[in-house]
Amino acid sequence: MTQTPIALAVPGDIKTLTGGYIYDRHLFEELRNAGRDTTLLRLPDSFPFPPAADMALACKLLQDLPAATTVIIDGLAFGALPPQEVAKIKARIIALVHHPLAFESALPKDQQAHLLQTERENLRYAAQVLVPSPHTKATLVAHYDVAAERIHIALPGIAQLPQDRPVVPRPAVPLILSVGILHPRKGHDVLIDALGLIAQQEWQACIVGSLWEDGYDLALQDRIDRLGLTGRVRLAGRVDDATLLALYQKASVFALATRYEGYGMVFNEALLHGLPIVSCATGAVPDTVPQSAGLLTACDDPAAFGAALATVLTDKAAATAMQRAALAAGKALPTWQDTARVAIHAVDAAEQVTK
């Protein structure tokens, strides 16, 4: 039987170091490893708010795909496309919704309303939908009128750590590690405020993440300085894989005061390394972080977040129990091959829908 050609449409550089792009890159690689005829279609990198020329180019690239192709369109672009242009795409469409665009933090109300409308309308043209978590599926059913049977949960995969990796000793002063792009949604401001409330305790903190908005790193550094945390909280920016691995191995706690996650792949990394996790009960985080492996607080509550961090830092018995639970959960995580198998099932289902 002839297999359907697949195109994966991604805005910008698929090598970008954010959870969504890492997911896309692994999905692309594993689809090809599975023997599927898969090509990468690079859309302009200005989504979700592209200028008119970029939007026109993206629409043309998608509309030029042959009808016999199945195109998986990353949600960063798909949710922002004009519905009347999506209707002209001849290829079968699978929407890959990492998290709905309208649920992004700090959006002006008019942009939020616009994205909610366009993404809802565009999802009507998708033969099938891929999501990374049960939470995102529930959100699309409840707020976007997507039939549950059209949605496939393709959990992010992860590569288990090599058994012969070098042991990196943890420093005497506990290291609190946070990994996430420097963007308001990640709640680094809340984490910094929380650290200011537990400044009397002994710790160092490192925040790893690429800059997403110009000047946001300066605002975070100013916050650090004003709270008297200069030298204790380091904004490391983007780091290479070896440096990040060493940081995970040195860390005593993983902390991310996120305001919303469609999944949160960094939590999987923390689980692999047996790190107690402190985060927020929002989006898919409660589904991703086992209760036994961490403490979740309300969003935008530095006092509660600081108290949770203090518990992990001072209650050795609780921290040890969380470490064991994290390691056990990490060993049970799916692989990227598992992710691709779900995507292939969605491709096959899309073909059946359009026959």
N, C-alpha and C positions, 0 to 999 in steps of 0.2 A: 504494500500500500504506500502511495506517495505521501510523504509527510508535508504538512503545511509549512512554507517558509515563515520565519518569525523575524520581525524587526522590533528592536527595543529602542524606543524614542526617549532620549534623555536630554534635558536642557543643560548646556554647558559641558564641562569636563567631567567625565565619569570617574576620574581619579581624585576628585575633590574629597577631602577628608571630613565628611559628615556621615551620620548614620544612613541617611537615605541613599547617598551616592555609593557608599560601601556596599549596601544591600544590592543596588542595581548592578554594580561591577561583578559581585559574586554570582548573581543570578545570570548575567550574561555569560560568564565563564562556564558555569555549570550546565547551562543549556547547550553550549557548544560541546562540552565534554560528554554530554549525553547523546551526542550525535545529531542534534537538531540543527537545521540550516538557519543560523541566527546571525543577523547583521545589526550593527549599531548605527542608529540614526541620530546624529547630534543636532539638537535644536539650539537656537540662540540662548545664551546664558543669562538673559535679562528677566526671565520669568521669576515670579508670577505677574510682574507689572512691566511687560516689554513695551518699548516704543512701537509705533505703528509699523515701521519697516520690519522689525524683528517678528512682530505678530504675523505679518503677511508672509514672511519667509517660512515661518513654522507651519502655517496652514498649507502653503504650497508643497512643502516637503512631505507632509502627511497625506495630502490629497493626491500626490503623484505616486503613492504606493499602489502596486497592482491589487486588484480585488481578491486575488488568490492568496494574499499575504495576511497574516495575523499580526497586528501591531500592538505591542504592549507599551502604553504611553504613561510615563512617570507623571504622578499627580501634580507635581510642581508646575507642570505645563498644562496638563489635561484640564484641571479645574479652572484655568484662566482663559482657555480658548473660547472664542465667540461660538455659541451653540449653532448658529446658522452655518458656520464654517465646518464644525465637527460633522454636521449632517452630510457634508459633501465628501467625507472620507470614504473611499471605496473599500479599503481593507477592513477586515474584521477587527474590532477594537476590544482590547482588554485594558481596563483602567487599573493602574497600579497606585493605590491610594495609601501612602505612608501615614498621613493623617490629613483630615480635611483642611483646605486652605483657610476657610473662614474661622477655624479654631486656633489660628495662630495668635499669639499674644500681642497686645499693644497695637492692634489694627484700628484705624479710625472706623467709626460705625458705618460710614458710607461704603468703604472698601469691604468691610466684613459682609454687609448685605449684598453687595455686588457679587462677591465670590460665592456666597451661599447659593445665590440664584444660578450663576453660570455653572457651578459644579453639579448642582442638582439636575439642571437641564441636560448637561453633557453626559451624566451617568445613564440617562435614558438611551443613549446611543451605544453604550458599551454592551457587547454580547455577554461578557463576564467581567468580574471584578476581583483583583488580588489585593489582599490586605495583610499586614504583618501581625495582627493581634485580634483576639476575640473582641476587645474593646472597640477597635476601629470598625469591625463588622457591625456591632450593635449600634454604633453611632450612625453608620450609613443607613441602617434599617430604620432607625428612629427619626432621623433628621433629614434624610435625603431620599426617602421613599424607594430604596433599592430592595428588591426581593431577596430574602435571605438565601434562597437556593442559587442565586447567581454569584454569590460571594464565596471566595476560596481563601482560607486562612493559611498563608505561607509564612510560618514563623521564621525569623532570621536564623540562619545557621551560625555555627562557630567552629573553629578548629581547636581541638583539644591541645593542651600544652604538651610539648615533648617531655618524655620522662627523664631524659638526660640533660635537661636545661640546667645551667649553673645556678647554684643557690646564692641568692643575694640577701645578706643579713639585714634585718630591719634595724633602723637607727634607734638609739636609746630614747630620743625624743620622738613620740608618735607622729607619723606623717598622715595628714588628712588629704586625700587625693580627690580632685573633682575633674571630670573630663566632659567637655561639651563646648560647642561653638560659643564664642563671646557674643551672645544675643540675649535680649531681655527675657525670652521664653525660658532660658536655662536657669534663671534665678540666681545667678552668681552674686547679685547685689544682696539677696536675702542671706546667702551663705556668709558673705563678708560681715553683714550686720550680726548674724548669729555668732560668728567667731569673736566679734567684739564683745559679746556678752559673756564669753567664757575665756576672756583673755588672761584671767588669773591662773588658768590651768596650763600645763606644759604641753605644747604641740607646735608643729609646723604645718603649713598648708601649701599645696600647689594646685593651681587651676590651669589645666591644659585645654587648649582649644584655639582654633583659627578665628581670626577677626571676621565678623560678618557685617558689621556696620561701622563705617568710619567714625572714629572718635570714641566708640564705646569702651575700648580698652583704657583710654585716658580717664573716662568717668569712673571706671572701676578702680583704677589706681588711685585716683583722688579720694575715693571712698576708703580705701585701705589706709591711706596716709592720714586722713582726718580721724580715723578710729585708733590711731596709734599702733597699727599693725604692720608698718613698714619693716621689711626684713623677716617677718613671720609668714606673710601670705605672698606667694610669688605667682605672678601671671606669666606662665611659661610660653604662651602662644602655641603655635604648631610645633610638634616635635616628631622625630623619626620613630620608626617602629621599635628600634632597640632601646631608645630612651624611654618610650612609653612602657615597654615591658619591664624595664628596671624600676620605674616608678610604681607600677602595680605590685611588684615584688617587695618593694620597700614600705609600701603603705600599710597602715594599721586600720584605716577606715576609708570607705568610699562614700562621698557625699555629693549629692546633686539636688539642689533646692528647686527643681524644675516646676514650671507652671503648667506644663502639658507635655505628654509624650504619646505618640501613636504606638510606640513599643518601648524604645530606649535600649539600644544594643549595647551601650556601655555597661549596663547592669549585668549583662552576660559575662563580659570581661571580668567584672568584679567578682562574680560568682565563681568563675574558673579559678581565680586566685585566692578564693576563700576569704574574701573581705566582708566584714559586716557592712551593711548598707544603710545609710540614712538618706531618705528622700521624702517625697510628698505623695499623698494619696490622691493622685490626679491622673486622668487619662488611663493609659494601660499600665501604669506603674504597679498598682496592686496585683495585676495579673502576672507581671514579669518578675517581681521581687517576692519570693516566698516569705510569709509572715515570720517564719522561724529564722530567717537570714538577715533581718533588718528591722528598722523602725521607720514608720511613715508618719509624717505630720501633715497638718493642713498647709495649703499654699500660703505664701506671703505672711508667715508667722515666724519671725526670727527668734523669738523667745522659745517657742516650742522646738524649733529646729536646733537651737543651741542646747536645750535641755536633752534632746535625743543624742546629740554628739557627746555631751558630757557623760551620759549613761554608758555609752560604748567605751569611752576613754577611761572611766573610773571603775566600772563594774566588770572585773576580769572574768567572772564566771559567766555573765551574760554574753560578753564579747566572745569567749571561747565557744559557747553554744552556737552563736551566730556563725562563727567561722566554720564549724563542722557542718552546719546546715547549708551554708553557701557552697562548700566543696561538694557535698552530695548533690545539690541542685545543678552545679556546673557540670558534673559528670553525665547528667541525664539530658543535657541540652541537645537539640537537633543539629544536624550537619547542613552545610549548604547544598549537598546533594538532596537532602530531604526537602529543602526549599524549592529546588528546581523541579522535583517530582510533582509538587502541588501545582507549580506554574504550568507544567506540561499537561496536567489533567485539565487545567483551565483552558489551555489552547485547544485541546481535543473537544472540550465541551462547547467552546465558541464555534468550532467548525460544525458541530451538530445543530446548534441553534440556527445557523444561517443557511443550512441546506434546504 
